[in-house]
């Protein structure tokens, strides 16, 4: 997907407190957490922001979480289990951000 505007919107939606929480989950600093956000947005499949034919977002997240986690771990060098736990926090924020953008 690689959308800089989406990345910036997600960082804004997270806010500094949740970026720190994400950093703690990852065992890194806030810059490392921001790199994970950028890598996650880049790893999202094309069309992620589309309605996906009425699929429940939970099933979409379950479908993409593994491949996105693997991609982010490989790109950032962070342990895959830590990235997987961090994505449990991050992916719902991305979904919220995409929904807000769709409404705007």
Secondary structure, DSSP 8 states (H G I E B T S, - for coil): ---HHHHHHHHHHHHHHHHHHHHHHHTS-HHHHHHHHHHHHHHS-TTTTS-GGG--HHHHHHHHHHHHHHHHHHHH---HHHHHHHHHHHHHHHHHHHHHHHH-
